[in-house]
Amino acid sequence: MRTLYRSIFKEIGEKGNDKLVGKKVTVAGLGGVGSIVTGILAREDFELRIIDKGRVEEADMNRMGLYQEQDITKFKAKQAKQRVAAINPKLNMKSFHEELGESNVFLVKSDCVVDCTNNDDSNSLIFDFCQQNKVPVVLASYAGSTAYLLIATKKLPKKAFQEYLKMPKTDDVGAISPATHTAAALAVVELFKILLGKGTSRLITFDVWTGKHKEKKL
């Protein structure tokens, strides 16, 4: 699925567009942010791998993309694969119905990882693997009306990752769906920048309710 308008966009251009084609991208976690990220990338021409062991839950449907009502109670990875295939049957994609752990975290290895697991243990596992193996990673989550991103294109001090983990959680402050979509959109933008060699390490917060945007260089 060639992306004409991406190549016209001056920040990417024809050369950048060609550079992006065929890049390997991993999306870990296929819930609120991850399902939307996957839906966006389904329309691109990357080599995509998606990972999640959970099921689609009715309570989360208001803040998830890609899935439909008939997917409820079914496995996220399997249903996401079907939905993506319907969008872009030519996409080179692998799906893994697995829970990531020390023995299989290698599955995320690619040109860039988008970590949407929104789980401290999974975040730590993926972040450490990426840092050790020099794999760029974008961690994306949300809570309330705010999207949170940690972009790591280089070795970062542990305190930067700990600061990301301290961000509010949906269990404590709830969430509105625009924050989910914003986190996903920002994550894909950062993914583009990284794959084009323009990515920079930083912590981003964006509140869709107030419009406040903060960035901290790392």
C-alpha distance (Angstrom), angle and dihedral (degrees) to the residues before:
residue distance angle dihedral
M1 . . .
R2 3.80 . .
T3 3.78 115.3 .
L4 3.81 107.5 -139.1
Y5 3.79 97.7 173.1
R6 3.78 92.3 48.9
S7 3.81 89.4 59.5
I8 3.82 91.5 48.4
F9 3.82 91.0 53.2
K10 3.82 102.7 99.2
E11 3.82 96.0 -138.6
I12 3.81 89.1 62.1
G13 3.79 107.0 23.0
E14 3.79 128.5 173.1
K15 3.81 94.2 -60.2
G16 3.78 91.8 48.7
N17 3.77 91.2 47.1
D18 3.80 90.8 53.7
K19 3.78 89.6 48.1
L20 3.80 91.8 55.1
V21 3.80 95.8 50.4
G22 3.79 112.3 105.0
K23 3.79 96.7 8.0
K24 3.81 113.3 149.9
V25 3.79 114.2 -118.8
T26 3.81 129.5 179.9
V27 3.80 124.4 -156.1
A28 3.80 111.2 -164.8
G29 3.79 113.9 -166.1
L30 3.80 121.1 26.3
G31 3.78 102.0 -153.3
G32 3.80 126.7 102.3
V33 3.80 100.6 -30.6
G34 3.81 98.1 22.2
S35 3.79 95.9 54.0
I36 3.81 90.8 51.1
V37 3.81 92.6 46.2
T38 3.81 88.7 50.3
G39 3.79 91.2 49.8
I40 3.80 90.2 53.5
L41 3.80 94.1 46.1
A42 3.81 91.0 47.6
R43 3.78 86.1 73.1
E44 3.79 94.0 50.8
D45 3.80 129.9 75.3
F46 3.79 102.6 -115.1
E47 3.78 127.6 122.9
L48 3.79 99.4 -105.5
R49 3.79 132.0 -159.9
I50 3.80 122.1 -177.9
I51 3.81 127.6 -165.8
D52 3.81 132.6 -167.0
K53 3.81 136.7 124.5
G54 3.80 98.2 -165.0
R55 3.78 131.7 99.3
V56 3.78 130.2 -116.1
E57 3.81 107.3 -98.8
E58 3.79 125.1 -155.6
A59 3.81 92.4 -137.6
D60 3.82 90.1 62.2
M61 3.79 98.9 46.6
N62 3.82 94.8 98.5
R63 3.81 91.0 64.5
M64 3.78 102.2 36.2
G65 3.77 131.2 87.9
L66 3.79 131.6 -155.4
Y67 3.82 96.9 31.4
Q68 3.80 127.2 97.9
E69 3.80 132.0 -155.1
Q70 3.80 93.0 -93.6
D71 3.82 89.1 59.2
I72 3.81 92.9 65.8
T73 3.86 112.6 122.0
K74 3.82 90.9 12.0
F75 3.79 125.2 112.0
K76 3.80 113.4 -81.7
A77 3.80 97.5 -140.5
K78 3.80 94.2 49.9
Q79 3.79 94.6 45.7
A80 3.79 92.6 44.3
K81 3.79 89.7 53.4
Q82 3.81 90.4 53.7
R83 3.80 93.0 47.4
V84 3.79 92.8 48.3
A85 3.81 91.6 47.9
A86 3.81 89.2 54.5
I87 3.82 90.2 52.4
N88 3.80 97.7 43.1
P89 3.82 115.4 5.6
K90 3.81 91.3 179.7
L91 3.80 94.5 58.6
N92 3.80 114.7 120.0
M93 3.81 99.8 -127.7
K94 3.79 139.9 157.9
S95 3.80 123.9 -167.9
F96 3.79 126.2 -160.0
H97 3.79 122.2 -159.9
E98 3.78 91.9 -160.7
E99 3.77 141.5 118.7
L100 3.77 109.0 -124.5
G101 3.78 117.9 -120.6
E102 3.79 139.4 149.6
S103 3.81 91.1 -75.0
N104 3.80 97.4 54.7
V105 3.81 107.3 21.8
F106 3.81 86.1 109.3
L107 3.81 86.0 79.6
V108 3.81 89.6 80.7
K109 3.81 93.8 61.0
S110 3.80 110.0 123.1
D111 3.79 140.8 113.9
C112 3.81 89.1 -68.6
V113 3.81 136.5 -2.2
V114 3.80 125.0 -144.9
D115 3.81 106.3 -159.3
C116 3.80 109.9 -157.6
T117 3.81 97.3 156.5
N118 3.82 92.5 113.8
N119 3.80 88.7 -155.4
D120 3.80 123.3 119.1
D121 3.82 95.4 -140.2
S122 3.80 93.8 47.0
N123 3.79 91.2 44.0
S124 3.82 90.1 53.0
L125 3.79 93.1 47.1
I126 3.81 94.6 48.8
F127 3.80 95.2 39.9
D128 3.82 92.9 51.3
F129 3.81 92.1 47.5
C130 3.79 92.4 49.6
Q131 3.79 92.8 46.7
Q132 3.81 92.2 49.2
N133 3.80 93.0 47.2
K134 3.81 97.1 39.9
V135 3.79 93.1 -117.2
P136 3.83 115.2 151.1
V137 3.80 112.3 -122.4
V138 3.79 136.5 -169.5
L139 3.81 116.0 -158.5
A140 3.79 111.9 -159.9
S141 3.79 130.1 -176.3
Y142 3.79 141.2 143.0
A143 3.79 141.8 -151.5
G144 3.77 131.3 178.9
S145 3.80 104.7 -19.3
T146 3.80 96.4 -30.8
A147 3.79 133.0 99.6
Y148 3.81 117.1 -151.3
L149 3.80 126.1 -160.7
L150 3.77 134.4 177.8
I151 3.80 113.2 -168.0
A152 3.80 117.0 -165.3
T153 3.78 117.0 -174.7
K154 3.80 93.6 154.6
K155 3.79 140.7 21.4
L156 3.80 107.6 -57.5
P157 3.79 131.2 -164.4
K158 3.79 112.4 -101.7
K159 3.79 90.9 -117.9
A160 3.81 90.2 67.9
F161 3.78 90.5 58.7
Q162 3.81 91.7 44.2
E163 3.80 89.3 53.5
Y164 3.80 89.6 55.8
L165 3.80 91.3 50.7
K166 3.80 90.1 54.9
M167 3.80 92.3 63.8
P168 3.84 115.3 115.7
K169 3.82 118.6 -84.8
T170 3.79 129.5 -133.7
D171 3.81 90.7 -122.0
D172 3.80 88.1 63.6
V173 3.81 104.3 37.8
G174 3.82 105.1 15.8
A175 3.78 121.3 -133.8
I176 3.79 144.2 -114.2
S177 3.79 121.3 -139.4
P178 3.84 97.0 -119.2
A179 3.81 88.2 65.5
T180 3.80 89.1 55.4
H181 3.79 93.3 50.9
T182 3.80 91.7 44.8
A183 3.80 92.1 52.4
A184 3.80 89.6 50.4
A185 3.81 94.3 47.6
L186 3.80 92.5 48.1
A187 3.81 90.5 47.8
V188 3.81 92.3 54.3
V189 3.81 91.7 47.4
E190 3.80 89.7 52.9
L191 3.80 89.2 46.8
F192 3.82 90.0 55.8
K193 3.80 91.3 49.5
I194 3.80 92.7 49.6
L195 3.80 94.1 49.1
L196 3.81 89.8 48.9
G197 3.80 91.2 51.6
K198 3.81 92.2 -111.0
G199 3.80 99.9 104.1
T200 3.80 122.6 121.9
S201 3.79 130.1 -165.5
R202 3.78 114.1 -109.8
L203 3.79 147.3 127.2
I204 3.82 116.7 -110.0
T205 3.80 131.5 -168.2
F206 3.79 123.0 -179.2
D207 3.80 123.8 -179.7
V208 3.81 110.6 -156.1
W209 3.81 91.6 -166.6
T210 3.79 98.1 54.7
G211 3.80 99.4 21.5
K212 3.81 91.0 -127.2
H213 3.79 114.1 151.9
K214 3.80 125.7 -171.9
E215 3.79 131.6 -179.5
K216 3.78 130.1 -173.8
K217 3.79 118.8 -167.0
L218 3.80 114.9 -135.0
